[in-house]
Structures are given as C-alpha cells and as structure tokens.
Amino acid sequence: MPTPLTTREHCHLKARAHALEPVVMVGHGGMTPQLVAELDRALTAHELIKVRIGDADRVARRALGEELAAAIDAVIVQRVGKVLILWRPRPQDLIV
C-alpha cells in the first residue's frame, strides 16, 4: 500500500478530484478481475479517479471500496455517498 497521505496532500487531492466525473462504475457483479484490471489501467493513466459503486448498502459499499483499494494498491482519498475517490502515484517510468 502506498504511504499514508499528509493532511495537505489529502486536501490537495480532494480539490483536484472535485471536477472529475466517475471513470469506472461498479455494478452488481462486484469485484471481478476485469474490474480490477480496468481500475489499474485508469489509475496508471490518470493517477486520481472517481469510482461509482452502485450497491445500495452503505456497509457493503465501504467494504468493496476497501477491497478495491487494496487490490490495486491505491489510497482512498474520499467517500461521498456512492462515489469513491482513489489515488495512486504514477509510475516513474511513465512520467514524461
């Protein structure tokens, strides 16, 4: 798992994510290998993404968010209702 965020980094990432639209939608299928692969691709490309989890149960959404973040080695920046904001630093070899 990436290092925990400082308060300043956390606030900065929340502000950056405010204008974003959800890139990945999680449906009734839950966590699948295809979903994990898509999240990995999105985070590699964008570094900061919003994910919409369609489950109506708050506890299930929270648990699924934790599982997804652990599976792709990302940090949960914020949860607002059904939207989850994930961040993972971009790999150094991709930075131009």
N, C-alpha and C positions, 0 to 999 in steps of 0.2 A: 504494500500500500504506500502511496506517496506520503511525504511528510505532511503533518497537520498544517493547516493554514494559520497564519497570524491573523489578528483581527483586521489589520489594514488590508491584507491580501483578500480576506473574506469579503469585506465591504467593496473592494475594487471589482471583484468577480461578480458580485451581486449586481452592481451597477452596470457592468458590461452585458450581463445576461438579460437585463430588463427589456431591451428592444428585440431580443431574439424570439423567433417562433419555434415551437416544438419540431425537432428534426425527426425524431423516432416516436412512433406510437406503439404502446404495448397493449395488445388486445387480450382476448380470453385465453389464448394459448399460453400466456405467461412467459416464463423464461425458457427460450429454446436456443439451440446452438446458432440458428440463423439470426436471432435477435442479438445475441452476444457478439456475433461477427459484425453485424450492422452498427452496433454501438461502438465497437472498436474502430471500425472504418471512420465513423463520424467524428470520434474524438481525435483520431490521428489527423484528420483533415482540418477540424475546426478548433480543437483544444477545449472549447467550452460549448456545451449543448444543453438544450431543454428536451426532456423526455416526458410524454404524456402517458400516464398509466390509467387505463380505463376501468380498473376494478373499483367497485362502489365501497368496499370495505376498507376503512382507514388503516386498520392494523395490517391487513394483507398488503396494501399499497406500501406501507412503511417497510415491511419485511422484504417485499420484492425489490424495493429500491436499494436496500442494504445488500441483497444478494447480487443485484446487477453491478453495483459499485465495486463489490469485492471481486466479481468475475472479470471485470475489465481493468482492475487496478486504478480506480478513479476515486475522487473525493466528492462527496455530496456537499454542494455549496449551499443549497436551499431547497426546501419543500414548501410548496404553496398549493394546497388542495391536491389535485391530481397531477400537478406538474412538478417534475424533479429536475434540478439543475446539477449537471455533472461537469467536473473539470479534471483534466489530466494534462500534465505538461507535455508539450510537443516534443517528440524525439529529436535529439540534437542533430542527427544526420539529415533531417528534413528541413531544418531552418536554413533559409537562404540568406 
